[in-house]
Amino acid sequence: MRITAVKAVYPKYNHVAPSWRTHFWQIVVRIESDSGVVGYGYGGGGVAAVEVVNRHLGELLVGKSIDDVTDIADAWDTLYAASTPYGRRGIGVMALSGMDLALWDLLGKAEGVPVHELIGERTKGKVAAYATGADSEWYAEMGFTAHKFPHRFDGDEADYQTAVDRASRARVIFGPDARIMIDTYMSWDAPVTIEMSRRLAEFNIYWFEDVLTPDELEGQAALRSRVNPVLIAGGEHEFTHHGFREVAMTGALDLWQPDITWCGGITAGLRILDVARGVGAPVAPHRGGEVWGLHLIVASDCVDLAEVLLGSRGVPRDELWLGEPRAEDGRIEPSDDPGFGVVVNEAML
């Protein structure tokens, strides 16, 4: 089948965080074919990425034939090369991610199979899910058995005690055997990370996430032995297999977390897994409980662990994708419907 039209849209969000996400959150990419099948993808980069798709990369895809996953990989290479002067990372690759995912959705629908079947043999049934956010009690009530909470360090001594209090609370709520993780969102530095590992030792934290910026690869590598057995995790702000080769060469991370809607889509995700396999690094996609990462998790050697972001109890959320799988009793799995198995909420477009 041939691609006949490509269009990106920035959805009409009502409940995104009042920050850079106001205008730079996720985009929807729609790809039409001469067979009448339409594929949808989810990318990052916001209004800027919409321009990249609609004013450049989209026109390069029109007319191409997509009949198997090799064609998708070839299209990825073409689009990546064309965007090299302004891409390689960031918004250019975030836009490409949405296009790649739309192609996987398109091919799955055309073949009448779920994306995970296009990827390969399914290696997992229901995937262990962990809830990310601050509402620990609610997540436990919903049946989650693993939890990641946020903690920013603003330079105050009291921030250490806040981390201890939150870790203690999470451990009490989820029990002694649960996986408890901390997302620092690039707000810790090396001394803070080392001190946190000392103060939090009794709580058996599974990983510290994004303790430094993604440019500080050597710094993260040096921390690994200092905070062991806590893992140094990250990678949501890294892009493509090229970027993760640098992570591999420096030994920066114990656990890799590419975001499939940002790092280049399923095609890049598979190539990142190839790099990770070469150095024995485990991969657990960022926001992996969303269908875009979940299909990859169940059909690959990704870690049996998927992140679910639920927000907080009673706080309204935008329902952009209808039919998304829900975690039950701490586990989640994609449907076997064709493509990614979700439908876009047209009212938000």
HELIX and SHEET records of a PDB file:
HELIX    1   1 ARG A   21  PHE A   24  1                                   4    
HELIX    2   2 GLY A   46  VAL A   52  1                                   7    
HELIX    3   3 VAL A   53  LEU A   57  3                                   5    
HELIX    4   4 GLY A   58  LEU A   61  1                                   4    
HELIX    5   5 VAL A   69  ALA A   82  1                                  14    
HELIX    6   6 ILE A   91  GLU A  111  1                                  21    
HELIX    7   7 VAL A  115  ILE A  119  1                                   5    
HELIX    8   8 SER A  136  GLU A  141  1                                   6    
HELIX    9   9 ALA A  158  PHE A  174  1                                  17    
HELIX   10  10 ALA A  190  ARG A  199  1                                  10    
HELIX   11  11 ALA A  201  PHE A  203  5                                   3    
HELIX   12  12 LEU A  217  VAL A  227  1                                  11    
HELIX   13  13 THR A  240  THR A  250  1                                  11    
HELIX   14  14 GLY A  265  VAL A  279  1                                  15    
HELIX   15  15 VAL A  291  VAL A  298  1                                   8    
HELIX   16  16 GLU A  346  MET A  348  5                                   3    
SHEET    1   A 3 ILE A   3  VAL A   9  0                                        
SHEET    2   A 3 ILE A  27  SER A  33 -1                                        
SHEET    3   A 3 VAL A  38  GLY A  43 -1                                        
SHEET    1   B 7 LEU A 255  TRP A 256  0                                        
SHEET    2   B 7 LEU A 231  GLY A 234  1                                        
SHEET    3   B 7 TRP A 207  GLU A 209  1                                        
SHEET    4   B 7 ARG A 179  ASP A 183  1                                        
SHEET    5   B 7 ALA A 146  PRO A 150  1                                        
SHEET    6   B 7 VAL A 127  THR A 132  1                                        
SHEET    7   B 7 ALA A 306  LEU A 309  1                                        
SHEET    1   C 7 LEU A 255  TRP A 256  0                                        
SHEET    2   C 7 LEU A 231  GLY A 234  1                                        
SHEET    3   C 7 TRP A 207  GLU A 209  1                                        
SHEET    4   C 7 ARG A 179  ASP A 183  1                                        
SHEET    5   C 7 ALA A 146  PRO A 150  1                                        
SHEET    6   C 7 VAL A 127  THR A 132  1                                        
SHEET    7   C 7 ARG A 331  ILE A 332 -1                                        
SHEET    1   D 2 TRP A 321  LEU A 322  0                                        
SHEET    2   D 2 VAL A 343  VAL A 344 -1                                        
END                                                                             
